[in-house]
Amino acid sequence: MMTITDTLYTRTEQALDTIRPYLATDGGNVKILEITQEGTLRLELLGSCGSCPMSAMTMKAGIEDAVRRLVPEIANVEAVN
C-alpha cells in the first residue's frame, strides 16, 4: 500500500526526471535525500553539479521550478552538498 509520502516521493522523482537530461549533458544528476514533514525537499547534487559554480542557478531556475510546477506541496528546495 502506498502512503502519501510514497506518492509525494514518486511525483517528486517524476518532476526531477524532467530536468535530469539537462543535468546529464553537463555530467551531473540529482538525488532526493529527504522530504520533510514541513515540505522541504533536500537534494544532493551529483557529478559535476556538486562543484559547478552555476549550481545555485540550476537549483532556482531548473530544479526548483520543475518540482514546484509538478509537486506544489513542496514548499522549499535545498541542496545539502
C-alpha positions as CSV (number, residue, x, y, z in Angstrom):
1,M,0.0,0.0,0.0
2,M,1.4,3.4,-1.0
3,T,1.3,6.2,1.6
4,I,1.0,9.9,0.9
5,T,4.8,10.2,1.5
6,D,5.4,7.5,-1.2
7,T,3.2,9.3,-3.6
8,L,5.0,12.6,-2.9
9,Y,8.3,10.9,-3.4
10,T,7.2,9.3,-6.7
11,R,5.8,12.6,-8.0
12,T,9.0,14.4,-7.0
13,E,11.1,11.9,-8.8
14,Q,9.0,12.3,-11.9
15,A,9.5,16.1,-11.7
16,L,13.2,15.6,-11.3
17,D,13.2,13.3,-14.3
18,T,12.1,16.2,-16.5
19,I,15.3,18.1,-15.6
20,R,17.8,15.2,-15.4
21,P,18.5,15.1,-19.1
22,Y,19.8,18.7,-18.9
23,L,21.9,17.9,-15.9
24,A,23.3,14.8,-17.6
25,T,24.5,16.8,-20.6
26,D,27.0,18.5,-18.2
27,G,27.9,15.3,-16.4
28,G,25.6,15.9,-13.4
29,N,22.5,14.5,-11.7
30,V,20.4,15.0,-8.6
31,K,19.3,12.6,-5.8
32,I,16.5,13.0,-3.2
33,L,17.8,12.8,0.3
34,E,14.7,13.7,2.2
35,I,11.3,15.3,2.0
36,T,10.5,16.7,5.4
37,Q,7.0,16.9,7.1
38,E,7.2,20.7,6.5
39,G,7.5,20.2,2.8
40,T,11.3,20.8,2.4
41,L,12.9,18.8,-0.3
42,R,16.6,18.1,0.4
43,L,18.7,17.1,-2.6
44,E,22.2,16.1,-3.3
45,L,23.7,17.4,-6.5
46,L,25.8,14.7,-8.1
47,G,28.7,14.6,-10.5
48,S,29.8,17.9,-11.9
49,C,26.7,19.6,-10.5
50,G,28.1,19.2,-7.0
51,S,31.0,21.5,-7.7
52,C,29.6,23.7,-10.5
53,P,29.6,27.4,-9.9
54,M,26.3,27.6,-11.7
55,S,24.6,25.1,-9.4
56,A,22.7,27.8,-7.5
57,M,21.2,29.0,-10.8
58,T,20.4,25.4,-11.7
59,M,18.7,24.9,-8.4
60,K,16.5,28.0,-8.7
61,A,15.8,28.1,-12.5
62,G,15.7,24.4,-13.2
63,I,15.2,22.0,-10.4
64,E,13.1,24.2,-8.1
65,D,10.8,25.3,-10.9
66,A,10.3,21.8,-12.2
67,V,9.5,20.4,-8.8
68,R,7.1,23.3,-7.8
69,R,5.2,23.1,-11.0
70,L,4.5,19.3,-10.6
71,V,4.6,19.0,-6.8
72,P,3.0,22.1,-5.3
73,E,3.2,20.5,-1.8
74,I,7.0,21.1,-1.8
75,A,7.5,24.4,-0.1
76,N,11.2,24.7,-0.1
77,V,14.1,23.1,-2.1
78,E,17.6,22.9,-0.9
79,A,20.9,21.3,-1.9
80,V,22.7,19.6,1.0
81,N,26.2,19.5,-0.6
